Amino acid sequence: MTAASGAVTIRDIARVAGVSAGTISRALKNEPGLTESTRQMVLNTARDLGYDFCKLRPKRLRRLTFLLHRQHNTAASSPFYSPVLHGAEEACRKQGIVLSFMAVGPADGLADQLRIHAPDGIVCAGFFEPELLTALRGTGKPIVLIDMKLRGYSSVNPDNMMGGYLAAKHLIERGRERVGLICGSLSHYSIRERARGYRQALFDAGILADPRLEAIMPDGVDLETGAWEATESLLALPKPPDALFCYNDSAALVAMRCCLAKGLKVPHDISIVGFDDISTAVLGHRPLTTLRINKKELGAMGVELLLNGRHGAIEEQVSPVELVVRASTVC
């Protein structure tokens, strides 16, 4: 069936989808009581028929919960996620919304905790397992991801790929010929995109990417140990790198200490670039060249997307990054 834009009704969708009008209504309003496959089937049918999602009148959100995965609730991660949380808090305060915070993991009895917080919407910051997100979606609450991207979810992210590209391009323009990469698990969207930008910059400069110059920190080790061991492995190569791009500032600062311990001079022998521009980036042996993210803005954008996004629509927003050049790459 084809209908004029804005003329499609819930009964039209129910007739085509083969379910009740009540099921259609619950799916369109993202209410609980449906399987995810049914919800997606209804949304896809509604889009195919040209249903006007603006007809829906979602209730005003009064309580939000900011979720952070337990793996990010650490001293190494807090310089990034704390400002994101503060930005979300400020945005909620301006709107008269109560914001609560939870650090969660896969085995934390998520449903029971959410019942206690009773949020009208959820902001998830950083990496979450797809299974956790599926459980969250099953609550029927609107969800926005910050610093993560997954099909079917609205999200707000820094321009990770452009940041990785600018980092590697800067090092190449400084005359570095063997630019190494230190990164965490590529299952994380932000890390994967930063690595992709790094490789694109090498390609554009006519440099063949050497997988031996890429060190991925193993899962299950703390950042300090993982970054130190990754740096040592690169420096032990027969042809070690003359520059390092690290996936975040915390790893870059560890890499800098490791290079100094090996007798290298920064930036004379090896240049180092981080990512995020956390507050300690200027406190290393050499102030760190990095990619600046407006972290408070990122948190505020997540809240605003949750409040003002088009109902039922998947929206993806990108926040720009800025290369900040300091003494770790420039003599």
C-alpha positions in Angstrom: 0.0 0.0 0.0 1.2 3.5 -0.8 -0.2 6.6 1.0 0.4 10.3 0.7 2.9 11.7 3.1 1.3 12.3 6.5 -1.9 10.3 5.6 -0.8 6.9 7.0 -2.5 5.9 10.2 -1.7 3.3 12.9 -4.4 1.1 11.6 -2.8 1.2 8.1 0.5 0.0 9.7 -1.3 -2.7 11.7 -3.0 -4.0 8.6 0.2 -4.3 6.6 2.3 -5.6 9.6 -0.3 -8.1 10.6 -0.4 -7.1 14.3 -2.8 -5.2 16.5 -3.0 -1.4 16.6 -2.0 -1.6 20.3 1.2 -3.3 19.3 1.9 -0.6 16.7 1.3 2.1 19.2 3.7 0.6 21.8 6.4 0.1 19.2 6.1 3.6 17.8 6.2 5.1 21.4 9.1 2.7 22.3 7.2 1.3 25.2 8.0 -2.0 27.0 6.3 -5.3 26.4 7.5 -6.1 22.8 10.4 -8.1 21.5 13.1 -6.1 19.7 12.4 -7.9 16.4 8.7 -6.9 16.6 9.6 -3.3 17.4 12.0 -3.1 14.5 9.5 -4.7 12.1 6.9 -2.2 13.1 9.3 0.8 12.7 10.5 -0.5 9.3 6.9 -0.9 8.1 6.0 2.5 9.3 8.9 4.1 7.4 8.1 2.1 4.3 4.6 3.4 4.3 5.7 6.9 4.9 4.2 7.3 8.4 4.7 10.8 9.8 6.5 10.2 13.1 5.8 13.9 14.1 2.3 12.7 14.9 3.6 11.1 18.1 3.6 13.0 21.3 6.3 11.7 23.5 6.0 12.6 27.2 8.3 15.2 28.6 11.5 13.7 30.1 11.9 14.6 33.7 14.5 12.1 34.9 17.6 10.8 33.0 20.2 8.3 33.9 23.8 8.6 32.7 25.3 5.1 32.3 29.1 4.5 32.3 30.5 1.0 31.8 32.6 -0.2 34.7 35.6 -0.6 32.5 35.6 3.2 32.0 35.0 4.0 35.7 38.7 4.2 36.4 41.4 6.8 37.2 42.7 6.4 33.6 39.3 7.1 32.0 37.9 9.7 34.4 39.8 12.6 32.9 37.7 12.1 29.7 34.3 10.9 31.0 34.1 13.2 34.1 33.8 16.4 31.9 31.3 14.5 29.6 29.2 13.9 32.7 29.5 17.5 33.8 28.3 18.7 30.4 25.3 16.4 30.7 24.6 17.7 34.2 24.6 21.3 33.1 22.3 20.6 30.2 19.9 18.8 32.5 20.0 21.6 35.0 19.0 24.1 32.4 16.0 22.0 31.4 14.9 21.2 35.0 15.7 17.5 34.6 17.0 15.3 37.4 20.2 13.4 36.3 21.4 10.2 38.1 24.6 8.3 37.5 25.3 4.6 37.3 28.5 2.6 36.6 27.3 -0.8 35.3 28.7 -4.1 33.9 27.1 -7.1 32.3 26.6 -8.9 35.6 25.2 -6.0 37.6 21.4 -6.7 37.6 20.8 -3.8 35.3 17.0 -4.0 35.3 16.7 -3.9 39.1 19.0 -0.8 39.3 17.1 1.0 36.6 13.8 0.4 38.4 15.4 2.2 41.4 16.5 5.1 39.3 13.2 5.2 37.3 14.6 7.2 34.4 12.5 8.5 31.5 15.6 8.3 29.2 19.1 6.9 29.2 22.5 8.3 28.1 25.2 5.7 27.6 28.8 6.9 27.6 31.6 4.9 26.1 31.7 1.2 25.1 28.9 -1.1 26.0 28.4 -4.7 24.9 25.6 -5.1 22.4 23.9 -7.5 24.8 23.8 -4.8 27.5 22.3 -2.3 25.0 19.7 -4.8 24.0 18.7 -5.2 27.6 18.5 -1.4 28.0 16.4 -1.1 24.8 14.0 -3.7 26.3 13.1 -1.2 29.0 11.3 0.9 26.3 13.2 4.0 27.3 14.8 6.3 24.7 18.5 5.9 24.5 21.4 8.0 23.2 25.0 6.8 22.9 27.9 9.1 23.6 31.4 8.1 22.3 30.0 4.9 20.7 28.1 4.1 17.5 26.0 1.1 16.8 23.4 0.5 14.1 19.9 1.3 15.3 20.9 3.7 18.0 21.1 7.5 18.0 24.6 8.7 19.0 26.9 11.6 19.5 30.6 11.2 18.8 33.8 13.2 18.3 35.2 13.1 14.8 37.4 10.2 15.6 38.5 9.4 12.1 39.5 13.0 11.3 41.4 13.2 14.6 43.5 10.1 13.8 44.0 11.5 10.3 45.2 14.9 11.6 47.5 13.2 14.1 49.3 11.0 11.6 49.4 13.8 9.0 51.0 16.2 11.5 53.7 13.6 12.2 54.4 13.0 8.5 54.6 16.7 7.8 57.2 17.0 10.6 59.3 14.6 8.6 58.6 11.4 10.5 58.9 8.3 8.3 58.0 5.4 10.6 54.8 6.4 12.5 53.7 3.8 15.0 50.3 3.3 16.5 49.4 2.3 20.0 45.7 1.5 20.6 43.3 -0.4 22.7 40.8 -3.0 21.5 39.5 -2.3 18.1 36.0 -3.5 19.2 35.6 0.1 20.6 34.1 2.3 17.9 36.2 5.4 18.8 39.5 3.5 18.8 38.7 1.8 15.5 37.9 5.1 13.8 41.0 6.7 15.2 43.1 3.8 13.8 41.3 4.1 10.4 42.1 7.8 10.2 45.8 7.1 11.0 46.0 4.5 8.2 44.2 6.9 5.8 46.8 9.6 6.4 49.6 7.1 5.7 47.8 6.1 2.4 47.3 9.7 1.3 51.0 10.4 1.9 52.0 7.4 -0.2 53.4 5.5 2.9 52.7 1.8 3.0 51.1 0.8 6.3 53.4 -1.6 8.2 51.4 -3.8 10.6 54.5 -4.3 12.7 54.3 -0.6 13.7 50.8 -1.1 15.2 50.6 -2.3 18.8 47.2 -3.3 20.2 47.0 -3.4 23.9 45.7 -6.7 25.2 42.4 -7.0 27.0 42.5 -7.6 30.7 45.5 -5.4 31.6 45.4 -1.9 33.0 46.3 1.0 30.7 49.6 1.7 32.4 50.9 -1.8 31.9 49.4 -2.2 28.4 50.7 1.1 27.1 54.2 0.5 28.5 54.5 -3.0 27.1 53.1 -1.8 23.7 55.7 0.9 23.6 58.5 -1.4 24.5 57.5 -3.9 21.8 57.6 -1.1 19.1 61.0 0.2 20.4 62.4 -3.3 20.3 61.8 -3.6 16.5 64.9 -3.8 14.2 63.6 -0.6 12.7 61.7 1.1 15.5 59.3 4.0 14.9 60.4 7.6 15.0 56.9 8.8 16.0 53.9 7.4 17.9 50.2 8.1 17.6 48.5 6.9 20.8 44.7 6.4 20.9 44.4 8.6 24.0 46.4 11.0 26.1 46.8 8.6 29.1 48.5 6.0 26.8 50.6 8.7 25.2 51.9 9.9 28.6 52.9 6.3 29.5 54.6 5.9 26.1 56.5 9.1 26.7 57.8 7.9 30.1 58.8 4.6 28.5 60.7 6.3 25.7 62.5 8.5 28.2 63.4 5.4 30.3 65.0 3.9 27.2 67.2 6.9 26.8 65.3 8.5 23.9 64.7 12.3 23.7 61.2 13.6 22.9 60.7 15.0 20.3 64.2 14.8 18.9 64.4 11.0 18.7 60.7 10.2 18.7 57.6 12.4 18.5 54.4 11.5 20.3 50.7 12.5 19.7 47.8 11.7 22.0 44.0 12.2 21.7 41.4 13.8 24.0 43.4 16.8 25.5 42.8 15.8 29.1 43.9 18.1 31.8 47.2 16.2 32.5 48.2 16.4 28.8 50.4 19.5 29.6 52.0 18.0 32.7 54.3 15.4 31.0 58.0 15.7 30.5 57.0 17.5 27.3 53.6 19.0 27.0 51.6 16.6 24.7 50.5 17.3 21.2 47.0 16.0 21.0 43.5 16.2 19.5 41.2 18.4 21.6 37.6 17.3 22.2 35.1 19.6 23.8 34.1 16.9 26.3 31.4 19.0 28.1 29.8 19.8 24.8 29.7 16.1 24.0 27.7 15.4 27.2 25.4 18.3 26.5 24.8 17.2 22.9 23.8 13.8 24.1 21.2 15.2 26.5 19.9 17.6 23.8 19.6 14.8 21.2 17.6 12.7 23.8 15.3 15.7 24.4 14.9 17.1 20.9 15.6 14.3 18.5 12.8 13.2 16.2 10.7 10.5 17.8 11.5 7.1 16.4 14.3 8.4 14.1 18.0 7.4 14.4 20.2 10.4 14.4 24.0 10.5 14.5 25.8 13.7 15.4 29.5 14.4 15.1 31.5 16.9 17.2 34.6 18.4 15.6 38.1 17.9 17.0 41.1 20.3 16.9 44.8 19.5 16.6 46.7 21.2 19.5 50.5 21.2 18.7 52.8 21.2 21.7 56.4 20.3 22.6 56.1 16.5 22.2 56.3 16.9 18.4 57.9 20.4 17.9 61.3 21.3 19.2 
